Amino acid sequence: MLQFVGSNHHPTALAQIDFDTSAICQGLDFDTASRVAPLVSIRNYAAKQAIFYELDPAKYVYEVVTGVLTLYKQLPDGRRQITGFLYPGHYLGLTVHGHHVHSAEALTNVTVCRYPRCKIEKLVGELPALAMRLLTLTGNELAMAQEQMLLLGRKTATEKIASFLLTMSEQNGKRDDGKTSLYLPMSRVDIGDYLGLTIETVSRIFTRLRKAGVIALGQPNVVAVNDIGRLARLADGDDTLFCN
């Protein structure tokens, strides 16, 4: 376990961070991680609190430790396009621009690690392992953006909702008696803003999935997936499953 030495850190706060498995430090050798980890500071945000806004100076790189963040862009007419929901282990804020290209808001109470961007960029030039790690993370972020484009551009409403639930299953799903229990802190409006659907359409598809036995709705913000294979086939366009 990577330990800290020095008076500029807060051991109580930093003790909750496992730098051996953090998104940025994961897989780095001890010497490299030892140069990255001391840059961190811990910040807590309440639900609905902004971490930064689009066009704000990009001063820091962030890693989600606990909670869920929403990334979004505000359209000129006031509408909002959510571009991602970030769970623990995701990072954000590393941009080729000097400013943020989207806004970030705490969906739940959130704890993040915060790294000064200028210092991280300096270390990238000195530490090849760190450069490769950030390249991997950036590639993952690009893959998420490409999936978002596919969801918005080519999939039907049912395929969008099924794909969304599958993605959330990969993020935070937990198996219990053969079912996948999903914690979805976002509202139906948030889901619609992410998938390009109205709240009415989101609610209709959730009801359709429930009546077909694909999912079960019980506790607030919890969805139980009864048949992950069937959900995957719906995400791939096999809408005939509703006829079974």
C-alpha positions in Angstrom: 0.0 0.0 0.0 1.3 3.4 -1.0 1.9 5.6 2.1 2.3 9.4 2.4 5.0 11.3 4.2 4.9 15.1 4.7 3.0 17.8 6.4 0.9 19.1 3.5 -1.4 16.1 3.4 -4.2 15.1 5.7 -3.7 11.4 6.7 -7.3 11.0 7.9 -8.8 12.1 4.5 -6.1 10.4 2.4 -6.5 7.1 4.3 -9.7 6.4 2.5 -7.9 6.5 -0.9 -6.4 3.3 -2.2 -3.8 4.6 -4.6 -2.8 1.1 -5.7 -6.2 0.7 -7.3 -7.1 4.4 -8.2 -7.8 5.1 -11.8 -4.7 7.3 -12.3 -2.2 5.3 -10.2 -3.5 1.8 -10.9 -0.8 -0.4 -12.4 2.0 2.2 -12.0 5.3 1.1 -10.4 6.0 2.2 -6.9 8.4 5.0 -7.9 6.0 6.5 -10.4 3.0 6.3 -8.2 5.0 7.8 -5.3 5.6 10.9 -7.5 1.9 11.2 -8.5 0.1 10.5 -5.3 1.5 13.3 -3.2 -0.1 15.8 -5.6 -3.6 14.9 -4.5 -6.0 16.8 -2.4 -9.4 15.6 -1.3 -12.6 17.5 -2.1 -16.2 16.7 -1.0 -19.3 18.0 -2.9 -22.9 17.8 -1.9 -25.5 16.5 -4.4 -26.4 19.1 -7.1 -23.2 21.1 -6.3 -21.1 22.0 -9.4 -17.5 20.8 -9.6 -16.8 23.0 -12.6 -18.7 24.6 -15.5 -18.1 24.5 -19.2 -15.4 27.0 -20.2 -14.0 27.3 -16.7 -10.2 27.1 -16.6 -9.1 23.5 -16.4 -6.9 23.8 -13.3 -7.3 20.2 -12.0 -7.7 16.6 -13.0 -10.3 14.8 -10.9 -10.9 11.2 -9.9 -14.2 10.1 -8.5 -13.7 8.2 -5.2 -17.2 7.9 -3.9 -20.6 8.9 -5.3 -21.7 9.7 -8.9 -21.0 12.7 -11.1 -23.0 14.0 -14.1 -21.2 15.5 -17.1 -23.3 17.7 -19.4 -23.4 20.5 -21.9 -25.9 23.3 -21.9 -27.5 24.0 -25.3 -28.1 27.6 -26.5 -31.9 27.1 -26.1 -31.5 26.0 -22.5 -31.8 22.3 -23.0 -29.2 20.0 -21.4 -27.4 17.1 -23.0 -25.9 14.8 -20.4 -22.8 13.2 -21.8 -21.9 10.8 -19.0 -22.5 9.5 -15.5 -19.1 9.0 -13.7 -18.8 6.4 -11.0 -15.8 5.7 -8.6 -12.7 5.0 -10.6 -13.5 7.4 -13.4 -11.4 10.5 -14.0 -12.2 13.9 -15.7 -10.6 17.2 -16.4 -7.6 16.2 -18.5 -8.1 18.3 -21.6 -5.9 19.6 -24.5 -7.7 22.9 -24.1 -7.0 25.3 -21.3 -10.7 25.1 -20.3 -13.3 22.5 -19.6 -15.5 21.4 -22.6 -18.4 20.4 -20.4 -19.8 21.0 -17.0 -19.6 18.5 -14.0 -22.1 18.3 -11.2 -22.5 16.0 -8.2 -25.5 13.7 -8.8 -25.0 12.3 -5.2 -22.7 13.4 -2.4 -19.3 13.0 -4.0 -15.7 12.7 -2.9 -13.0 13.3 -5.5 -9.2 13.2 -5.6 -7.9 16.5 -7.2 -4.6 16.7 -9.0 -3.1 20.0 -10.2 -3.3 19.7 -14.0 -0.1 21.6 -14.7 1.9 19.3 -12.4 0.3 16.2 -13.9 1.2 17.4 -17.4 4.8 18.0 -16.3 5.1 14.5 -14.9 3.7 13.0 -18.1 6.8 14.3 -19.9 9.1 12.7 -17.2 7.3 9.4 -16.5 6.5 7.2 -19.5 4.4 4.8 -17.3 2.1 7.7 -16.3 1.8 8.9 -19.9 0.7 5.3 -20.9 -1.7 5.1 -18.1 -3.4 8.4 -19.0 -3.5 7.3 -22.7 -5.3 4.2 -21.6 -7.8 6.3 -19.6 -8.3 8.7 -22.4 -9.0 5.8 -24.8 -11.6 4.5 -22.4 -13.2 7.9 -22.3 -13.2 8.0 -26.2 -14.9 4.6 -26.3 -17.6 6.0 -24.0 -18.1 9.0 -26.2 -18.4 6.7 -29.3 -21.0 4.6 -27.5 -22.9 7.7 -26.6 -22.9 8.7 -30.3 -24.3 5.3 -31.3 -27.0 5.5 -28.6 -28.1 9.0 -29.8 -27.8 8.4 -33.5 -28.8 4.9 -34.4 -30.7 3.1 -31.7 -34.4 3.0 -31.0 -35.9 4.1 -27.6 -36.1 0.5 -26.4 -32.5 -0.3 -27.5 -31.3 2.9 -25.8 -32.9 2.1 -22.4 -31.7 -1.5 -22.6 -28.1 -0.4 -23.5 -28.2 2.1 -20.7 -29.1 -0.5 -18.2 -26.4 -2.8 -19.4 -23.8 -0.1 -19.1 -25.0 0.7 -15.6 -24.8 -3.0 -14.8 -21.1 -3.0 -15.8 -20.6 0.2 -13.6 -22.4 -0.8 -10.4 -24.4 -4.0 -10.8 -24.4 -6.4 -7.9 -25.5 -10.1 -8.2 -28.1 -11.3 -5.7 -29.9 -14.7 -6.1 -29.2 -14.6 -9.9 -30.4 -11.1 -10.4 -28.4 -7.9 -11.1 -29.4 -5.1 -8.7 -28.7 -1.6 -10.1 -28.4 1.6 -8.1 -29.6 4.4 -10.4 -29.3 7.7 -8.5 -30.3 9.6 -11.7 -33.9 10.7 -12.3 -36.0 9.7 -15.4 -35.4 13.2 -16.6 -31.6 12.7 -16.3 -31.8 9.4 -18.2 -33.8 11.2 -20.9 -31.2 14.0 -21.1 -28.5 11.3 -21.5 -30.3 9.2 -24.2 -32.1 12.0 -26.1 -35.5 10.9 -25.0 -38.5 12.5 -23.3 -39.3 11.6 -19.7 -42.6 10.1 -21.0 -40.7 7.8 -23.3 -38.3 6.7 -20.6 -41.1 5.9 -18.2 -43.0 4.0 -20.9 -40.0 1.8 -21.8 -39.3 1.1 -18.1 -42.9 0.1 -17.7 -42.7 -2.1 -20.8 -39.6 -3.8 -19.5 -41.2 -4.4 -16.2 -44.4 -5.9 -17.6 -42.3 -8.2 -19.8 -40.4 -9.4 -16.7 -37.0 -8.2 -17.9 -36.7 -5.9 -14.9 -38.3 -5.3 -11.5 -38.9 -1.9 -9.9 -39.0 -1.8 -6.1 -36.9 0.4 -3.9 -36.4 4.0 -5.0 -33.4 4.3 -7.4 -33.0 0.6 -7.6 -33.7 -1.6 -10.6 -33.4 -5.4 -10.5 -32.5 -7.0 -13.8 -34.1 -10.4 -13.9 -32.6 -11.5 -17.2 -29.4 -9.9 -18.3 -29.2 -12.0 -21.4 -32.6 -10.9 -22.6 -31.8 -7.3 -21.8 -28.6 -7.6 -24.0 -30.6 -9.0 -26.9 -33.1 -6.1 -26.6 -30.1 -3.7 -26.7 -29.0 -5.4 -29.9 -32.4 -4.8 -31.5 -34.3 -8.0 -30.8 -37.6 -6.4 -30.0 -39.5 -9.6 -30.7 -38.6 -10.7 -27.1 -41.5 -8.6 -25.9 -43.8 -11.1 -27.7 -42.7 -14.0 -25.5 
